[in-house]
Amino acid sequence: MATTLGISNMIDVYDPGNDELIGSVASASFEDVERVLATASKAVDTARNMPTHLRISVLRQVSGQLEQRHAEFAELIAREGIRTIREARKEVTCCIETIRISAEEARRLGGETIAFDQMPGSENRFGYFKRLPIGVVLAITPYNDPLNLVAHKIGPAMWMATMPPPRSLCWPT
């Protein structure tokens, strides 16, 4: 069985309370990681040229979809035995908020102006810099906060334009 990332080696995940199969997750090899990184690297220019308003829109859509499926995600996290249902609900809420904050931060992504008058002869001179993406980031998250820790990686990567919208990377055409 292949996943959306083309990784065929899977690990079954069981509910520790009743030993019921919950689902499967990809077990990526070094070669799988290299292939996914190569695919992501090809998409960097697309991400870099994506206007801010589109990045904001994608992040808002993601937070909206997470909110619509809040109970489903909370139940899954709790069934994996990582959290109580109360803790799982809080994690999903934190994840949604992290993605929303990332959308708002995309508006503030800019640069800074620096006064050069710190040296004689440089009066009335200014410089500026702008933060620009330089490449792909590979982030590996632990299992103890499975949703929120991922949001802390994906949200900023999207607003910094270091990754394409999730569907274009995970569901190649």
mmCIF file of the C-alpha atoms, coordinates in Angstrom:
data_MODEL
# 
_entry.id   MODEL 
# 
loop_
_atom_site.group_PDB 
_atom_site.id 
_atom_site.type_symbol 
_atom_site.label_atom_id 
_atom_site.label_alt_id 
_atom_site.label_comp_id 
_atom_site.label_asym_id 
_atom_site.label_entity_id 
_atom_site.label_seq_id 
_atom_site.pdbx_PDB_ins_code 
_atom_site.Cartn_x 
_atom_site.Cartn_y 
_atom_site.Cartn_z 
_atom_site.occupancy 
_atom_site.B_iso_or_equiv 
_atom_site.pdbx_formal_charge 
_atom_site.auth_seq_id 
_atom_site.auth_comp_id 
_atom_site.auth_asym_id 
_atom_site.auth_atom_id 
_atom_site.pdbx_PDB_model_num 
ATOM 1   C CA . MET A 1 1   ? 0.000   0.000  0.000   1.00 0.00 ? 1   MET A CA 1 
ATOM 2   C CA . ALA A 1 2   ? 1.508   3.321  -1.066  1.00 0.00 ? 2   ALA A CA 1 
ATOM 3   C CA . THR A 1 3   ? 0.961   6.585  0.791   1.00 0.00 ? 3   THR A CA 1 
ATOM 4   C CA . THR A 1 4   ? 0.522   9.991  -0.792  1.00 0.00 ? 4   THR A CA 1 
ATOM 5   C CA . LEU A 1 5   ? 4.277   10.464 -0.486  1.00 0.00 ? 5   LEU A CA 1 
ATOM 6   C CA . GLY A 1 6   ? 4.988   7.254  -2.363  1.00 0.00 ? 6   GLY A CA 1 
ATOM 7   C CA . ILE A 1 7   ? 6.356   5.493  0.710   1.00 0.00 ? 7   ILE A CA 1 
ATOM 8   C CA . SER A 1 8   ? 5.299   1.857  0.769   1.00 0.00 ? 8   SER A CA 1 
ATOM 9   C CA . ASN A 1 9   ? 6.792   0.728  4.107   1.00 0.00 ? 9   ASN A CA 1 
ATOM 10  C CA . MET A 1 10  ? 4.098   1.297  6.701   1.00 0.00 ? 10  MET A CA 1 
ATOM 11  C CA . ILE A 1 11  ? 3.812   0.950  10.480  1.00 0.00 ? 11  ILE A CA 1 
ATOM 12  C CA . ASP A 1 12  ? 0.455   -0.061 11.931  1.00 0.00 ? 12  ASP A CA 1 
ATOM 13  C CA . VAL A 1 13  ? -0.789  2.025  14.859  1.00 0.00 ? 13  VAL A CA 1 
ATOM 14  C CA . TYR A 1 14  ? -2.945  0.325  17.496  1.00 0.00 ? 14  TYR A CA 1 
ATOM 15  C CA . ASP A 1 15  ? -5.167  1.667  20.239  1.00 0.00 ? 15  ASP A CA 1 
ATOM 16  C CA . PRO A 1 16  ? -3.329  0.632  23.437  1.00 0.00 ? 16  PRO A CA 1 
ATOM 17  C CA . GLY A 1 17  ? -6.654  0.382  25.276  1.00 0.00 ? 17  GLY A CA 1 
ATOM 18  C CA . ASN A 1 18  ? -8.209  -2.318 23.101  1.00 0.00 ? 18  ASN A CA 1 
ATOM 19  C CA . ASP A 1 19  ? -5.498  -3.301 20.588  1.00 0.00 ? 19  ASP A CA 1 
ATOM 20  C CA . GLU A 1 20  ? -7.719  -2.144 17.700  1.00 0.00 ? 20  GLU A CA 1 
ATOM 21  C CA . LEU A 1 21  ? -5.958  -1.007 14.520  1.00 0.00 ? 21  LEU A CA 1 
ATOM 22  C CA . ILE A 1 22  ? -6.324  2.779  14.246  1.00 0.00 ? 22  ILE A CA 1 
ATOM 23  C CA . GLY A 1 23  ? -4.404  3.257  11.012  1.00 0.00 ? 23  GLY A CA 1 
ATOM 24  C CA . SER A 1 24  ? -0.980  3.169  9.444   1.00 0.00 ? 24  SER A CA 1 
ATOM 25  C CA . VAL A 1 25  ? 1.833   5.682  9.133   1.00 0.00 ? 25  VAL A CA 1 
ATOM 26  C CA . ALA A 1 26  ? 4.707   5.825  6.693   1.00 0.00 ? 26  ALA A CA 1 
ATOM 27  C CA . SER A 1 27  ? 8.084   4.500  7.764   1.00 0.00 ? 27  SER A CA 1 
ATOM 28  C CA . ALA A 1 28  ? 10.412  6.461  5.520   1.00 0.00 ? 28  ALA A CA 1 
ATOM 29  C CA . SER A 1 29  ? 13.806  5.166  4.504   1.00 0.00 ? 29  SER A CA 1 
ATOM 30  C CA . PHE A 1 30  ? 16.781  7.441  3.884   1.00 0.00 ? 30  PHE A CA 1 
ATOM 31  C CA . GLU A 1 31  ? 16.056  7.128  0.153   1.00 0.00 ? 31  GLU A CA 1 
ATOM 32  C CA . ASP A 1 32  ? 12.409  8.143  0.711   1.00 0.00 ? 32  ASP A CA 1 
ATOM 33  C CA . VAL A 1 33  ? 13.527  11.253 2.593   1.00 0.00 ? 33  VAL A CA 1 
ATOM 34  C CA . GLU A 1 34  ? 15.993  12.146 -0.182  1.00 0.00 ? 34  GLU A CA 1 
ATOM 35  C CA . ARG A 1 35  ? 13.268  11.739 -2.817  1.00 0.00 ? 35  ARG A CA 1 
ATOM 36  C CA . VAL A 1 36  ? 10.759  13.865 -0.880  1.00 0.00 ? 36  VAL A CA 1 
ATOM 37  C CA . LEU A 1 37  ? 13.389  16.561 -0.320  1.00 0.00 ? 37  LEU A CA 1 
ATOM 38  C CA . ALA A 1 38  ? 14.227  16.568 -4.041  1.00 0.00 ? 38  ALA A CA 1 
ATOM 39  C CA . THR A 1 39  ? 10.536  16.978 -4.872  1.00 0.00 ? 39  THR A CA 1 
ATOM 40  C CA . ALA A 1 40  ? 10.199  19.807 -2.347  1.00 0.00 ? 40  ALA A CA 1 
ATOM 41  C CA . SER A 1 41  ? 13.321  21.511 -3.696  1.00 0.00 ? 41  SER A CA 1 
ATOM 42  C CA . LYS A 1 42  ? 11.780  21.605 -7.162  1.00 0.00 ? 42  LYS A CA 1 
ATOM 43  C CA . ALA A 1 43  ? 8.746   23.394 -5.701  1.00 0.00 ? 43  ALA A CA 1 
ATOM 44  C CA . VAL A 1 44  ? 10.716  26.100 -3.847  1.00 0.00 ? 44  VAL A CA 1 
ATOM 45  C CA . ASP A 1 45  ? 10.488  28.611 -6.706  1.00 0.00 ? 45  ASP A CA 1 
ATOM 46  C CA . THR A 1 46  ? 6.726   28.130 -6.818  1.00 0.00 ? 46  THR A CA 1 
ATOM 47  C CA . ALA A 1 47  ? 6.523   28.793 -3.086  1.00 0.00 ? 47  ALA A CA 1 
ATOM 48  C CA . ARG A 1 48  ? 8.921   31.737 -3.266  1.00 0.00 ? 48  ARG A CA 1 
ATOM 49  C CA . ASN A 1 49  ? 6.805   33.402 -5.973  1.00 0.00 ? 49  ASN A CA 1 
ATOM 50  C CA . MET A 1 50  ? 3.487   32.745 -4.246  1.00 0.00 ? 50  MET A CA 1 
ATOM 51  C CA . PRO A 1 51  ? 1.942   36.063 -3.218  1.00 0.00 ? 51  PRO A CA 1 
ATOM 52  C CA . THR A 1 52  ? 1.390   36.680 0.459   1.00 0.00 ? 52  THR A CA 1 
ATOM 53  C CA . HIS A 1 53  ? -2.391  36.820 0.102   1.00 0.00 ? 53  HIS A CA 1 
ATOM 54  C CA . LEU A 1 54  ? -2.398  33.271 -1.311  1.00 0.00 ? 54  LEU A CA 1 
ATOM 55  C CA . ARG A 1 55  ? -0.210  31.954 1.527   1.00 0.00 ? 55  ARG A CA 1 
ATOM 56  C CA . ILE A 1 56  ? -2.596  33.591 4.000   1.00 0.00 ? 56  ILE A CA 1 
ATOM 57  C CA . SER A 1 57  ? -5.554  32.021 2.205   1.00 0.00 ? 57  SER A CA 1 
ATOM 58  C CA . VAL A 1 58  ? -4.002  28.540 2.304   1.00 0.00 ? 58  VAL A CA 1 
ATOM 59  C CA . LEU A 1 59  ? -3.235  28.824 6.014   1.00 0.00 ? 59  LEU A CA 1 
ATOM 60  C CA . ARG A 1 60  ? -6.767  30.043 6.737   1.00 0.00 ? 60  ARG A CA 1 
ATOM 61  C CA . GLN A 1 61  ? -8.196  27.109 4.775   1.00 0.00 ? 61  GLN A CA 1 
ATOM 62  C CA . VAL A 1 62  ? -6.017  24.678 6.728   1.00 0.00 ? 62  VAL A CA 1 
ATOM 63  C CA . SER A 1 63  ? -7.100  26.137 10.072  1.00 0.00 ? 63  SER A CA 1 
ATOM 64  C CA . GLY A 1 64  ? -10.738 26.046 8.951   1.00 0.00 ? 64  GLY A CA 1 
ATOM 65  C CA . GLN A 1 65  ? -10.507 22.408 7.901   1.00 0.00 ? 65  GLN A CA 1 
ATOM 66  C CA . LEU A 1 66  ? -8.826  21.514 11.189  1.00 0.00 ? 66  LEU A CA 1 
ATOM 67  C CA . GLU A 1 67  ? -11.593 23.301 13.060  1.00 0.00 ? 67  GLU A CA 1 
ATOM 68  C CA . GLN A 1 68  ? -14.275 21.397 11.132  1.00 0.00 ? 68  GLN A CA 1 
ATOM 69  C CA . ARG A 1 69  ? -12.575 18.103 12.027  1.00 0.00 ? 69  ARG A CA 1 
ATOM 70  C CA . HIS A 1 70  ? -11.624 19.115 15.588  1.00 0.00 ? 70  HIS A CA 1 
ATOM 71  C CA . ALA A 1 71  ? -13.421 16.217 17.285  1.00 0.00 ? 71  ALA A CA 1 
ATOM 72  C CA . GLU A 1 72  ? -12.052 13.675 14.808  1.00 0.00 ? 72  GLU A CA 1 
ATOM 73  C CA . PHE A 1 73  ? -8.442  14.744 15.380  1.00 0.00 ? 73  PHE A CA 1 
ATOM 74  C CA . ALA A 1 74  ? -8.891  14.879 19.162  1.00 0.00 ? 74  ALA A CA 1 
ATOM 75  C CA . GLU A 1 75  ? -10.356 11.378 19.217  1.00 0.00 ? 75  GLU A CA 1 
ATOM 76  C CA . LEU A 1 76  ? -7.517  10.014 17.094  1.00 0.00 ? 76  LEU A CA 1 
ATOM 77  C CA . ILE A 1 77  ? -4.839  11.574 19.315  1.00 0.00 ? 77  ILE A CA 1 
ATOM 78  C CA . ALA A 1 78  ? -6.552  10.188 22.432  1.00 0.00 ? 78  ALA A CA 1 
ATOM 79  C CA . ARG A 1 79  ? -6.934  6.721  20.880  1.00 0.00 ? 79  ARG A CA 1 
ATOM 80  C CA . GLU A 1 80  ? -3.223  6.615  20.115  1.00 0.00 ? 80  GLU A CA 1 
ATOM 81  C CA . GLY A 1 81  ? -2.713  6.682  23.875  1.00 0.00 ? 81  GLY A CA 1 
ATOM 82  C CA . ILE A 1 82  ? -0.645  9.837  23.845  1.00 0.00 ? 82  ILE A CA 1 
ATOM 83  C CA . ARG A 1 83  ? -3.183  12.122 25.526  1.00 0.00 ? 83  ARG A CA 1 
ATOM 84  C CA . THR A 1 84  ? -6.428  12.049 27.449  1.00 0.00 ? 84  THR A CA 1 
ATOM 85  C CA . ILE A 1 85  ? -9.384  13.270 25.397  1.00 0.00 ? 85  ILE A CA 1 
ATOM 86  C CA . ARG A 1 86  ? -9.301  16.577 27.290  1.00 0.00 ? 86  ARG A CA 1 
ATOM 87  C CA . GLU A 1 87  ? -5.592  17.063 26.505  1.00 0.00 ? 87  GLU A CA 1 
ATOM 88  C CA . ALA A 1 88  ? -6.160  15.989 22.899  1.00 0.00 ? 88  ALA A CA 1 
ATOM 89  C CA . ARG A 1 89  ? -8.904  18.590 22.424  1.00 0.00 ? 89  ARG A CA 1 
ATOM 90  C CA . LYS A 1 90  ? -6.579  21.252 23.798  1.00 0.00 ? 90  LYS A CA 1 
ATOM 91  C CA . GLU A 1 91  ? -3.815  20.158 21.423  1.00 0.00 ? 91  GLU A CA 1 
ATOM 92  C CA . VAL A 1 92  ? -6.115  20.422 18.399  1.00 0.00 ? 92  VAL A CA 1 
ATOM 93  C CA . THR A 1 93  ? -7.225  23.883 19.540  1.00 0.00 ? 93  THR A CA 1 
ATOM 94  C CA . CYS A 1 94  ? -3.573  24.938 19.954  1.00 0.00 ? 94  CYS A CA 1 
ATOM 95  C CA . CYS A 1 95  ? -2.791  23.607 16.489  1.00 0.00 ? 95  CYS A CA 1 
ATOM 96  C CA . ILE A 1 96  ? -5.614  25.620 14.926  1.00 0.00 ? 96  ILE A CA 1 
ATOM 97  C CA . GLU A 1 97  ? -4.432  28.744 16.721  1.00 0.00 ? 97  GLU A CA 1 
ATOM 98  C CA . THR A 1 98  ? -0.825  28.162 15.610  1.00 0.00 ? 98  THR A CA 1 
ATOM 99  C CA . ILE A 1 99  ? -1.925  27.975 11.971  1.00 0.00 ? 99  ILE A CA 1 
ATOM 100 C CA . ARG A 1 100 ? -4.103  31.095 12.377  1.00 0.00 ? 100 ARG A CA 1 
ATOM 101 C CA . ILE A 1 101 ? -1.222  33.014 13.946  1.00 0.00 ? 101 ILE A CA 1 
ATOM 102 C CA . SER A 1 102 ? 0.998   31.902 11.075  1.00 0.00 ? 102 SER A CA 1 
ATOM 103 C CA . ALA A 1 103 ? -1.511  33.367 8.612   1.00 0.00 ? 103 ALA A CA 1 
ATOM 104 C CA . GLU A 1 104 ? -1.422  36.680 10.475  1.00 0.00 ? 104 GLU A CA 1 
ATOM 105 C CA . GLU A 1 105 ? 2.381   36.689 10.667  1.00 0.00 ? 105 GLU A CA 1 
ATOM 106 C CA . ALA A 1 106 ? 2.542   36.344 6.898   1.00 0.00 ? 106 ALA A CA 1 
ATOM 107 C CA . ARG A 1 107 ? 1.166   39.909 6.736   1.00 0.00 ? 107 ARG A CA 1 
ATOM 108 C CA . ARG A 1 108 ? 4.061   41.204 8.806   1.00 0.00 ? 108 ARG A CA 1 
ATOM 109 C CA . LEU A 1 109 ? 6.828   39.493 6.894   1.00 0.00 ? 109 LEU A CA 1 
ATOM 110 C CA . GLY A 1 110 ? 9.022   42.235 5.606   1.00 0.00 ? 110 GLY A CA 1 
ATOM 111 C CA . GLY A 1 111 ? 12.376  43.691 6.334   1.00 0.00 ? 111 GLY A CA 1 
ATOM 112 C CA . GLU A 1 112 ? 13.988  46.339 8.449   1.00 0.00 ? 112 GLU A CA 1 
ATOM 113 C CA . THR A 1 113 ? 15.571  49.691 7.824   1.00 0.00 ? 113 THR A CA 1 
ATOM 114 C CA . ILE A 1 114 ? 18.961  50.320 9.390   1.00 0.00 ? 114 ILE A CA 1 
ATOM 115 C CA . ALA A 1 115 ? 20.443  53.786 9.928   1.00 0.00 ? 115 ALA A CA 1 
ATOM 116 C CA . PHE A 1 116 ? 24.031  53.952 8.672   1.00 0.00 ? 116 PHE A CA 1 
ATOM 117 C CA . ASP A 1 117 ? 24.835  57.164 10.548  1.00 0.00 ? 117 ASP A CA 1 
ATOM 118 C CA . GLN A 1 118 ? 26.802  55.230 13.113  1.00 0.00 ? 118 GLN A CA 1 
ATOM 119 C CA . MET A 1 119 ? 29.975  56.064 11.180  1.00 0.00 ? 119 MET A CA 1 
ATOM 120 C CA . PRO A 1 120 ? 31.163  59.550 10.238  1.00 0.00 ? 120 PRO A CA 1 
ATOM 121 C CA . GLY A 1 121 ? 30.386  60.295 6.614   1.00 0.00 ? 121 GLY A CA 1 
ATOM 122 C CA . SER A 1 122 ? 27.362  58.023 6.574   1.00 0.00 ? 122 SER A CA 1 
ATOM 123 C CA . GLU A 1 123 ? 24.833  60.574 7.770   1.00 0.00 ? 123 GLU A CA 1 
ATOM 124 C CA . ASN A 1 124 ? 21.472  60.463 5.975   1.00 0.00 ? 124 ASN A CA 1 
ATOM 125 C CA . ARG A 1 125 ? 22.172  56.975 4.635   1.00 0.00 ? 125 ARG A CA 1 
ATOM 126 C CA . PHE A 1 126 ? 20.007  53.972 5.292   1.00 0.00 ? 126 PHE A CA 1 
ATOM 127 C CA . GLY A 1 127 ? 20.099  50.351 4.413   1.00 0.00 ? 127 GLY A CA 1 
ATOM 128 C CA . TYR A 1 128 ? 17.384  47.774 4.502   1.00 0.00 ? 128 TYR A CA 1 
ATOM 129 C CA . PHE A 1 129 ? 17.037  44.055 4.420   1.00 0.00 ? 129 PHE A CA 1 
ATOM 130 C CA . LYS A 1 130 ? 14.192  41.743 3.590   1.00 0.00 ? 130 LYS A CA 1 
ATOM 131 C CA . ARG A 1 131 ? 13.830  38.162 4.729   1.00 0.00 ? 131 ARG A CA 1 
ATOM 132 C CA . LEU A 1 132 ? 13.650  35.794 1.783   1.00 0.00 ? 132 LEU A CA 1 
ATOM 133 C CA . PRO A 1 133 ? 13.416  32.011 1.693   1.00 0.00 ? 133 PRO A CA 1 
ATOM 134 C CA . ILE A 1 134 ? 16.591  30.183 0.740   1.00 0.00 ? 134 ILE A CA 1 
ATOM 135 C CA . GLY A 1 135 ? 15.475  26.589 0.577   1.00 0.00 ? 135 GLY A CA 1 
ATOM 136 C CA . VAL A 1 136 ? 13.655  23.621 1.981   1.00 0.00 ? 136 VAL A CA 1 
ATOM 137 C CA . VAL A 1 137 ? 13.618  22.753 5.667   1.00 0.00 ? 137 VAL A CA 1 
ATOM 138 C CA . LEU A 1 138 ? 13.328  19.168 6.840   1.00 0.00 ? 138 LEU A CA 1 
ATOM 139 C CA . ALA A 1 139 ? 11.614  19.043 10.217  1.00 0.00 ? 139 ALA A CA 1 
ATOM 140 C CA . ILE A 1 140 ? 11.187  15.839 12.170  1.00 0.00 ? 140 ILE A CA 1 
ATOM 141 C CA . THR A 1 141 ? 8.740   16.057 15.038  1.00 0.00 ? 141 THR A CA 1 
ATOM 142 C CA . PRO A 1 142 ? 8.352   13.748 18.027  1.00 0.00 ? 142 PRO A CA 1 
ATOM 143 C CA . TYR A 1 143 ? 5.139   11.866 18.633  1.00 0.00 ? 143 TYR A CA 1 
ATOM 144 C CA . ASN A 1 144 ? 4.237   13.440 21.993  1.00 0.00 ? 144 ASN A CA 1 
ATOM 145 C CA . ASP A 1 145 ? 2.385   16.428 20.432  1.00 0.00 ? 145 ASP A CA 1 
ATOM 146 C CA . PRO A 1 146 ? 1.609   14.941 17.035  1.00 0.00 ? 146 PRO A CA 1 
ATOM 147 C CA . LEU A 1 147 ? -0.527  17.735 15.646  1.00 0.00 ? 147 LEU A CA 1 
ATOM 148 C CA . ASN A 1 148 ? 0.632   20.919 17.328  1.00 0.00 ? 148 ASN A CA 1 
ATOM 149 C CA . LEU A 1 149 ? 4.358   20.342 16.817  1.00 0.00 ? 149 LEU A CA 1 
ATOM 150 C CA . VAL A 1 150 ? 3.733   19.775 13.117  1.00 0.00 ? 150 VAL A CA 1 
ATOM 151 C CA . ALA A 1 151 ? 1.749   23.038 13.013  1.00 0.00 ? 151 ALA A CA 1 
ATOM 152 C CA . HIS A 1 152 ? 4.736   24.843 14.538  1.00 0.00 ? 152 HIS A CA 1 
ATOM 153 C CA . LYS A 1 153 ? 6.808   23.672 11.557  1.00 0.00 ? 153 LYS A CA 1 
ATOM 154 C CA . ILE A 1 154 ? 4.315   23.964 8.685   1.00 0.00 ? 154 ILE A CA 1 
ATOM 155 C CA . GLY A 1 155 ? 2.734   27.307 9.649   1.00 0.00 ? 155 GLY A CA 1 
ATOM 156 C CA . PRO A 1 156 ? 5.954   29.349 9.682   1.00 0.00 ? 156 PRO A CA 1 
ATOM 157 C CA . ALA A 1 157 ? 7.297   27.493 6.632   1.00 0.00 ? 157 ALA A CA 1 
ATOM 158 C CA . MET A 1 158 ? 4.189   28.513 4.710   1.00 0.00 ? 158 MET A CA 1 
ATOM 159 C CA . TRP A 1 159 ? 4.261   32.159 5.758   1.00 0.00 ? 159 TRP A CA 1 
ATOM 160 C CA . MET A 1 160 ? 7.992   32.363 5.020   1.00 0.00 ? 160 MET A CA 1 
ATOM 161 C CA . ALA A 1 161 ? 7.341   30.805 1.595   1.00 0.00 ? 161 ALA A CA 1 
ATOM 162 C CA . THR A 1 162 ? 9.804   27.973 2.202   1.00 0.00 ? 162 THR A CA 1 
ATOM 163 C CA . MET A 1 163 ? 7.274   25.346 1.268   1.00 0.00 ? 163 MET A CA 1 
ATOM 164 C CA . PRO A 1 164 ? 4.480   25.073 -1.265  1.00 0.00 ? 164 PRO A CA 1 
ATOM 165 C CA . PRO A 1 165 ? 0.872   24.615 -0.173  1.00 0.00 ? 165 PRO A CA 1 
ATOM 166 C CA . PRO A 1 166 ? 0.589   21.176 1.441   1.00 0.00 ? 166 PRO A CA 1 
ATOM 167 C CA . ARG A 1 167 ? -1.467  19.548 -1.334  1.00 0.00 ? 167 ARG A CA 1 
ATOM 168 C CA . SER A 1 168 ? 1.097   20.338 -4.030  1.00 0.00 ? 168 SER A CA 1 
ATOM 169 C CA . LEU A 1 169 ? 3.820   18.570 -2.074  1.00 0.00 ? 169 LEU A CA 1 
ATOM 170 C CA . CYS A 1 170 ? 1.839   15.655 -0.670  1.00 0.00 ? 170 CYS A CA 1 
ATOM 171 C CA . TRP A 1 171 ? -0.368  14.900 -3.641  1.00 0.00 ? 171 TRP A CA 1 
ATOM 172 C CA . PRO A 1 172 ? 1.843   15.242 -6.744  1.00 0.00 ? 172 PRO A CA 1 
ATOM 173 C CA . THR A 1 173 ? 0.048   15.640 -10.039 1.00 0.00 ? 173 THR A CA 1 
# 
